[in-house]
Amino acid sequence: MVFNNGLIIGLLVLLILGFCALTYIVVKLQAHYNRLTHGVNSGTLTQVLNDVLTELRSLKSRTTRGEQAIEELITQGLGHVQRIGIVRFNPFSDTGGAQSFTMAILDGNGSGVVMTSLYARTGNRWYVKGIVEGKGKDIELSKEELSAIKQAIETS
């Protein structure tokens, strides 16, 4: 079999191109491996993956605990003052201006108190009534008190 110079040069060029392609692939794989193992104690790829899985399990556990804490805070937050409604009115014809008022102070469940201040020329009287889930607790509410409760619930 006779080899001519053109055939030998062509094969050498293909061989060099193949070598360059393989070198490129090895360099890319090495860079990928280095990115995977960056910041991790040296070891085999199996050890690195086990460390990553251990860290992932730890993060999942911490995330679950964080979600539970958030749910607990939300539940506790429902018991804090969240809604306030104020209605001013004039209950007596002999006093000018709407100096009397009713203020509803409610938590996230619509429970709390409604305070009413009735202003008259002879003095000022305060009344406080308990509210459970938006309704009067064993006592009848005036239209102003109901209006203040409605305003507090609607402006949450």
C-alpha positions in Angstrom: 0.0 0.0 0.0 1.3 3.3 -1.0 0.9 6.4 1.2 1.3 9.8 -0.4 2.2 12.9 1.5 -1.3 14.5 1.2 -2.9 11.5 2.8 -0.4 11.5 5.7 -0.8 15.2 6.2 -4.6 14.9 6.2 -4.5 12.1 8.8 -2.2 14.1 11.0 -4.5 17.1 10.8 -7.5 14.9 11.7 -5.5 13.4 14.6 -4.5 16.9 15.9 -8.1 18.1 15.6 -9.4 15.0 17.5 -6.7 15.6 20.2 -7.8 19.2 20.5 -11.5 18.2 20.8 -10.7 15.7 23.5 -8.5 18.2 25.4 -11.4 20.7 25.2 -13.8 18.1 26.6 -11.5 17.1 29.4 -10.9 20.8 30.4 -14.7 21.4 30.5 -15.3 18.3 32.6 -12.5 19.4 35.0 -14.0 22.9 35.3 -17.4 21.4 36.0 -15.9 19.0 38.6 -14.1 22.0 40.2 -17.3 24.0 40.4 -19.1 21.0 42.0 -16.3 20.6 44.6 -15.6 24.3 45.2 -15.8 25.1 48.9 -16.1 21.4 49.9 -13.5 19.4 51.7 -11.4 17.5 49.2 -12.5 13.9 48.5 -14.0 11.8 45.9 -17.1 12.8 43.9 -19.1 10.3 46.0 -18.1 12.0 49.2 -18.8 15.4 47.8 -22.3 14.3 46.7 -23.0 12.8 50.1 -22.0 16.0 51.8 -24.3 17.9 49.4 -27.2 15.6 50.2 -26.5 15.9 54.0 -26.6 19.7 53.7 -29.8 19.5 51.6 -31.5 17.4 54.3 -30.4 19.9 56.9 -31.8 22.8 54.9 -35.1 21.0 54.4 -35.4 20.4 58.1 -34.6 24.0 58.9 -37.1 25.1 56.3 -39.8 23.0 57.8 -39.1 24.3 61.3 -39.2 27.9 59.9 -42.5 27.3 58.2 -43.9 25.9 61.5 -42.6 29.0 63.4 -44.3 31.2 60.8 -47.6 29.4 61.2 -47.4 29.7 64.9 -46.7 33.5 64.6 -49.6 33.9 62.3 -51.9 32.1 64.8 -50.6 34.2 67.7 -51.0 37.3 65.6 -54.7 36.7 65.3 -55.0 37.5 69.0 -53.3 40.9 68.7 -55.1 44.2 68.0 -55.6 44.4 64.2 -58.7 46.3 63.6 -60.0 49.6 64.9 -63.2 51.4 63.9 -64.4 54.8 65.2 -67.8 56.4 64.8 -68.5 59.9 66.0 -72.1 60.9 66.7 -74.2 63.4 68.6 -76.6 61.5 71.0 -78.2 64.6 72.6 -79.9 67.5 70.9 -78.7 70.0 73.5 -75.0 69.6 72.7 -73.3 70.7 69.5 -70.9 68.8 67.4 -70.2 65.1 67.3 -68.3 64.9 70.6 -69.4 61.4 71.5 -67.8 58.4 69.9 -67.7 54.7 69.8 -64.5 52.8 69.1 -64.2 49.1 68.3 -60.8 47.5 69.0 -60.7 44.0 67.6 -58.2 41.2 67.0 -57.9 39.1 63.9 -60.8 36.9 64.9 -63.2 39.9 65.3 -63.1 39.7 69.1 -62.2 42.5 71.5 -64.0 45.5 73.0 -66.2 48.4 72.0 -65.8 51.6 74.0 -68.4 54.3 73.9 -68.0 57.8 75.2 -71.2 59.8 75.6 -70.6 63.5 76.0 -73.3 65.6 77.7 -73.2 69.1 79.2 -73.3 67.6 82.7 -70.4 65.2 82.1 -68.9 62.4 80.1 -69.8 58.7 80.5 -67.8 55.7 79.3 -69.1 52.3 78.5 -67.1 49.2 77.5 -68.6 46.1 76.1 -67.0 42.8 75.2 -67.1 41.6 71.6 -66.8 37.9 70.5 -66.4 37.3 66.8 -68.1 40.5 65.8 -71.1 40.2 68.1 -71.9 41.6 71.6 -71.0 39.3 74.5 -74.2 38.9 76.5 -75.2 42.5 75.9 -77.2 44.5 73.3 -75.2 46.8 71.1 -76.3 50.3 69.9 -76.4 51.1 66.2 -73.3 53.2 66.6 -71.4 50.4 68.3 -72.5 48.0 65.5 -71.4 50.5 62.9 -67.9 50.8 64.6 -67.6 47.0 64.7 -68.6 46.8 61.0 -66.1 49.5 60.1 -63.3 47.8 62.0 -64.0 44.4 60.4 -64.3 45.9 56.8 -61.0 47.9 57.1 -58.8 45.0 58.1 
